[in-house]
Amino acid sequence: MAMAKARKPREALLWALSDLEENDFKKLKFYLRDMTLSEGQPPLARGELEGLIPVDLAELLISKY
């Protein structure tokens, strides 16, 4: 899916995550553990991020934030 065709933010997020190289995807998950994106929400725990593929991470981010 091309980003230009993404009509919803969730589609754009999935496209962006799917486009990452494996090492960059791992780095993103590493940095997400230290980020608080919404007040009152704790950062994501390492266990929440382990083994996730782009589709799963997109769903997790959408549900949390």
Stockholm file with secondary structure:
# STOCKHOLM 1.0

chainA/1-65         MAMAKARKPREALLWALSDLEENDFKKLKFYLRDMTLSEGQPPLARGELEGLIPVDLAELLISKY
#=GR chainA/1-65 SS CCGGGCCSHHHHHHHHHHTSCHHHHHHHHHHHTTCCCSTTCCCCCHHHHTTCCHHHHHHHHHHHC
#=GC SS_cons        CCGGGCCSHHHHHHHHHHTSCHHHHHHHHHHHTTCCCSTTCCCCCHHHHTTCCHHHHHHHHHHHC
//
